[in-house]
Amino acid sequence: MKVGIEEIEVTESKTVMELMDELQLPPTPFLLEVGGEVFYPDEIKDRRLEKGDKVAIIPVIAGG
């Protein structure tokens, strides 16, 4: 079970930034898992995703 994680399959070639714009992601902290590796969005915003790539959007949750 994946709680709070949304997985998306890319349907056409685009950059991570284009995907983020398309999904209209809120300005809350999150990480991206691409190809089994986890990144901050700014680290890979120009990375090109290809059809069939799976991207997981992982919200960052902090507490005290």
trRosetta pair geometry for C-beta under 8 A, 3 or more apart (Angstrom, degrees):
i j d omega theta_ij theta_ji phi_ij phi_ji
2 5 4.1 -69 163 52 116 120
2 7 7.3 64 80 -29 162 111
2 56 7.7 -99 -170 -146 153 130
4 58 7.4 68 117 -151 92 57
4 59 5.2 -86 168 37 113 114
4 61 7.2 -14 168 -36 168 129
5 56 5.3 1 -180 -175 112 111
5 57 6.9 161 -159 75 59 52
5 58 5.3 -10 -112 -100 95 72
5 59 7.7 -140 -84 11 51 76
6 56 7.0 156 80 -156 41 59
6 57 4.7 -7 59 51 94 105
7 54 6.0 -2 -174 -174 105 104
7 55 7.2 158 -155 83 57 41
7 56 4.7 -26 -99 -99 77 80
7 57 7.8 -165 -79 17 30 69
8 19 7.5 150 102 -170 148 124
8 23 7.5 -89 -75 -84 163 136
8 54 7.2 156 80 -156 43 56
8 55 5.0 -20 63 65 95 92
8 56 7.6 168 18 -88 69 31
8 57 7.0 41 -5 -15 110 102
9 52 6.7 -21 -172 -141 101 29
9 53 7.4 155 -156 81 56 40
9 54 5.5 -30 -99 -99 69 72
9 55 7.9 163 -93 20 21 72
10 13 7.7 63 153 -93 126 27
10 14 6.9 -155 -154 37 116 95
10 19 7.0 -65 -107 -97 102 132
10 49 4.6 -163 -97 142 164 122
10 50 6.7 117 96 89 138 26
10 51 6.0 -136 110 -117 91 29
10 52 6.6 -33 66 37 86 23
10 53 4.4 15 22 56 128 89
10 54 7.5 -136 0 -74 82 24
10 55 6.5 71 -46 -8 98 110
11 51 6.2 6 178 -129 24 86
12 51 5.8 4 -102 -81 27 96
13 48 6.3 5 -170 -180 95 104
13 49 6.9 173 -145 88 47 57
13 50 5.4 -8 -100 -118 84 55
13 51 6.3 -55 -48 -31 66 79
14 18 4.0 -118 178 88 110 133
14 19 5.6 134 104 -52 123 81
14 22 7.5 19 152 -16 165 140
14 48 7.4 -180 104 -150 17 66
14 49 5.8 -12 66 55 65 99
15 18 4.6 102 53 4 76 101
15 19 7.1 -137 97 -3 44 85
15 45 6.9 42 154 156 114 54
15 46 5.7 -41 -152 -148 132 34
15 47 6.5 129 -152 71 75 39
15 48 5.6 -52 -92 -96 65 54
15 49 6.9 128 -136 7 15 84
16 19 5.6 -55 -152 36 34 113
16 20 6.3 35 151 -21 67 105
16 32 6.7 106 -150 130 126 176
16 34 7.4 -77 -93 -61 119 151
16 41 6.6 -176 146 -153 126 77
16 44 5.1 82 -9 116 161 88
16 45 5.2 -123 80 -134 110 31
16 46 7.2 -27 34 11 98 13
16 47 5.1 42 -19 55 115 90
16 49 6.4 108 -68 -31 62 111
16 55 7.7 158 -121 -125 86 146
17 20 5.6 -52 -146 36 32 112
17 21 6.4 33 154 -18 65 104
17 45 4.3 53 -59 -177 101 91
17 46 6.7 8 -8 -75 119 45
18 21 5.8 -53 -148 37 31 111
18 22 6.2 34 152 -22 64 108
19 22 5.6 -55 -146 36 31 114
19 23 6.3 19 159 -10 66 110
19 49 6.4 27 -40 22 137 147
19 55 6.7 59 156 50 161 169
20 23 6.1 -62 -145 43 27 103
20 25 5.3 -58 -159 14 80 124
20 41 6.3 72 -83 -152 149 136
20 45 7.5 -48 10 -130 140 87
21 24 7.3 21 179 -72 35 51
23 57 7.8 -164 144 -62 165 153
25 30 7.0 -102 -177 32 135 145
25 57 7.1 -157 -113 -143 129 144
28 59 6.7 0 117 -139 122 98
28 60 7.7 -167 147 46 85 84
29 59 7.4 93 92 -166 66 60
29 60 3.9 -50 116 48 111 127
30 41 7.1 50 81 -34 84 115
30 57 5.6 5 168 -176 141 85
30 58 6.0 150 -169 77 82 47
30 59 5.1 -48 -105 -104 93 43
30 60 5.9 -154 -94 -8 31 84
31 38 5.3 17 160 -173 131 102
31 39 6.7 153 -167 74 83 34
31 40 6.3 -61 -117 -91 74 45
31 41 7.8 -157 -135 -35 31 72
31 57 7.9 151 78 -161 45 42
31 58 4.4 -22 63 66 92 109
31 60 6.3 97 -21 -61 90 96
32 38 7.2 157 83 -151 40 55
32 39 5.3 -25 65 64 90 87
32 40 7.8 72 20 -178 87 8
32 41 5.7 92 -13 -84 120 70
32 44 6.9 -117 73 58 133 126
32 55 6.0 -23 -165 -168 103 100
32 56 7.0 145 -161 75 50 54
32 57 6.3 -21 -104 -103 70 56
32 58 7.2 -175 -82 19 20 87
33 36 7.0 4 180 -123 100 11
33 37 6.9 165 -151 80 64 31
33 38 5.1 -30 -94 -93 77 71
33 39 7.8 150 -94 17 30 71
33 55 7.0 152 75 -161 58 47
33 56 3.9 2 48 51 110 106
33 58 6.2 68 -20 -22 101 120
34 37 6.3 -29 68 62 66 82
34 39 6.6 -21 22 15 105 119
34 44 6.7 -144 27 126 146 164
34 47 7.0 129 109 110 167 149
34 49 7.1 -109 -140 -100 128 104
34 53 6.7 9 -154 174 92 120
34 54 7.9 170 -132 88 50 52
34 55 5.4 -7 -93 -110 83 81
35 53 7.1 -45 -56 -148 84 101
38 58 7.1 -27 -135 28 114 147
39 43 4.5 -132 -171 71 108 126
39 44 4.7 42 133 -4 162 122
40 43 4.8 99 61 -9 79 107
41 44 7.0 -93 -158 53 33 77
41 45 5.9 57 157 -75 76 88
42 45 5.8 -15 -133 -28 33 116
44 47 4.0 -17 -177 -5 94 129
49 53 4.6 -129 -166 58 92 150
49 55 6.7 -34 -121 -51 147 126
50 53 5.4 108 57 -29 61 111
